[in-house]
């Protein structure tokens, strides 16, 4: 019987430091309208009650919700929460500790986070999301598994399949953890039009 992977969120863990790259080029300080739309889209996806802010308490409940849905193992809950703690502190709060974050605060924090030399906090929770949708836990996402993930963010089937094809660069009809993290990093850190990478968290909202 296939078992869920047991993950440690630390950078020295089993998926290796190559998934947590340091910045290798100068990052533009000014951000584009496209980038701001991406951040607003991600924020709105986390602001479930449409209150204009996200509570740390609710953000850190995600592992328990995944556990109740049978998407992660009980052994992974604490490590998943620890990874989310890092992402909340560094990406959402700009290195500080806050109990809630508004949309404008999140965007400002992410503007600054892009300039950090070490952006590993962004990727730390990703193996847990990946494993949650890797239903047979073979270390890869099939097209069906990946489409389930992005359609849950509001993406339609056609665009989901196009996004899958863009990420599946070796055309083996599978997405690895490294492919998945590359896509997520492009969403948050790139200002360029990365094609369908920009829609991994759903259709972009307007201004």
C-alpha positions in Angstrom: 0.0 0.0 0.0 1.4 3.4 -1.0 2.0 5.8 1.9 2.1 9.5 2.1 5.5 11.0 2.3 6.8 12.3 5.6 8.2 15.7 5.0 10.5 17.9 7.1 10.1 21.5 6.1 13.8 22.4 6.7 15.9 23.2 3.6 18.2 20.3 4.4 15.3 17.9 4.0 14.9 15.1 1.5 14.0 17.2 -1.5 17.3 19.0 -1.4 18.6 22.6 -1.3 18.3 23.0 -5.1 14.6 23.6 -4.6 15.4 26.6 -2.5 17.6 28.7 -4.8 19.2 32.0 -3.8 18.7 35.0 -6.0 21.0 34.8 -9.0 20.1 38.1 -10.8 19.2 41.6 -10.0 15.5 42.0 -9.2 13.6 45.1 -10.3 12.4 47.1 -7.4 9.3 48.5 -9.3 6.5 46.0 -9.9 4.2 45.6 -12.9 0.4 45.7 -13.0 0.5 42.0 -13.9 2.5 41.2 -10.8 0.1 43.2 -8.6 -2.9 41.4 -10.1 -1.2 38.1 -9.3 -0.7 39.1 -5.7 -4.3 40.3 -5.4 -5.6 37.0 -6.8 -3.6 35.0 -4.3 -4.7 37.2 -1.4 -8.3 36.9 -2.4 -8.0 33.1 -2.6 -6.9 33.2 1.1 -9.5 35.8 2.2 -12.3 33.2 2.2 -14.8 35.4 4.1 -13.9 38.5 1.9 -13.2 40.6 5.0 -10.3 42.4 3.4 -7.7 40.7 5.6 -6.3 37.2 6.4 -5.9 36.0 9.9 -2.8 34.1 10.9 -5.0 31.8 12.9 -7.0 30.8 9.9 -4.0 30.6 7.6 -2.3 28.1 9.9 -5.5 25.9 10.1 -4.8 24.6 6.6 -2.9 21.5 7.7 -5.8 20.4 9.9 -8.3 21.0 7.0 -6.1 18.8 4.7 -5.9 16.2 7.4 -9.7 16.0 7.7 -10.0 15.7 4.0 -7.5 12.8 4.0 -5.0 14.7 1.9 -2.1 14.6 4.3 -0.9 12.2 7.0 -1.2 13.1 10.7 2.6 12.9 10.9 2.9 15.7 8.4 0.6 18.2 10.2 3.2 19.8 12.4 5.8 20.0 9.7 3.3 21.6 7.3 2.3 24.1 10.0 5.9 25.0 10.7 6.5 25.6 7.0 3.4 27.8 6.8 4.7 29.7 9.9 7.8 30.6 7.9 5.8 31.7 4.8 3.4 33.7 7.0 6.3 35.5 8.7 8.5 36.2 5.7 6.1 36.4 2.7 2.9 37.8 4.4 4.4 39.9 7.2 7.8 41.0 5.8 9.8 39.2 8.5 7.6 40.4 11.3 5.0 38.7 13.4 1.4 39.9 12.8 -2.0 38.3 13.7 -3.7 39.6 10.5 -2.6 41.0 7.1 -4.6 43.2 4.8 -4.3 43.1 1.0 -2.2 46.2 0.8 0.1 44.9 3.5 0.5 41.6 1.8 1.4 43.2 -1.5 3.9 45.5 0.2 5.5 42.6 2.0 5.8 40.6 -1.2 7.3 43.6 -3.0 10.1 43.6 -0.3 10.3 39.8 -0.2 11.2 39.6 -3.9 14.3 41.6 -3.1 15.6 39.2 -0.5 18.6 37.1 -1.4 17.1 34.0 0.2 13.5 33.4 -0.9 13.2 29.8 0.4 10.3 30.6 2.7 8.1 30.8 -0.4 8.8 27.1 -1.4 8.8 25.5 2.1 5.0 24.6 2.2 5.0 23.5 -1.5 5.9 19.8 -0.9 2.9 19.5 1.4 0.5 20.9 -1.2 2.2 18.7 -3.8 1.8 15.6 -1.8 -1.8 16.4 -1.0 -2.7 16.3 -4.7 -0.4 13.4 -5.5 -3.1 11.0 -4.9 -1.1 7.8 -5.4 2.0 9.3 -3.7 4.4 8.3 -6.4 6.2 11.6 -6.4 4.6 13.0 -9.5 1.4 14.8 -10.5 -0.5 13.4 -13.4 -2.6 15.7 -15.6 -5.7 14.7 -13.7 -4.2 15.3 -10.3 -2.7 18.7 -11.4 -6.0 19.8 -12.9 -7.8 19.0 -9.7 -5.4 21.3 -7.9 -5.8 24.3 -10.2 -9.5 23.8 -10.9 -9.9 24.1 -7.1 -8.5 27.6 -7.6 -11.2 28.4 -10.2 -9.3 27.6 -13.4 -11.3 26.0 -16.2 -10.4 22.6 -17.7 -9.0 24.0 -20.9 -6.6 26.5 -19.3 -5.7 23.9 -16.7 -4.5 21.5 -19.4 -2.6 24.3 -21.1 -0.9 25.2 -17.9 0.0 21.5 -17.3 1.6 21.3 -20.8 3.6 24.4 -20.1 5.0 23.0 -16.8 5.6 19.6 -18.3 8.7 20.6 -20.1 10.0 17.1 -20.9 6.6 16.0 -22.2 6.3 12.9 -20.1 2.7 13.7 -18.9 4.0 14.1 -15.3 4.9 17.0 -13.1 7.7 16.6 -10.5 8.0 18.5 -7.3 10.7 20.6 -8.8 8.5 21.5 -11.7 5.7 22.4 -9.3 7.9 24.7 -7.2 9.4 26.3 -10.4 5.8 27.2 -11.4 4.9 28.6 -8.0 8.1 30.7 -7.8 7.4 32.1 -11.2 4.0 33.2 -10.1 5.3 35.1 -7.0 8.7 36.3 -8.1 8.5 37.0 -11.9 7.2 40.2 -13.3 7.3 38.9 -16.8 4.3 37.5 -18.6 4.9 33.8 -17.8 2.0 32.7 -19.9 -0.3 30.3 -18.1 2.0 30.2 -15.0 0.2 33.4 -14.0 -3.0 31.4 -13.6 -1.9 28.7 -11.2 -4.0 30.3 -8.4 -7.0 31.0 -10.7 -8.1 33.7 -13.1 -6.4 37.0 -12.4 -8.7 39.6 -10.8 -8.9 43.1 -12.1 -7.9 46.3 -10.2 
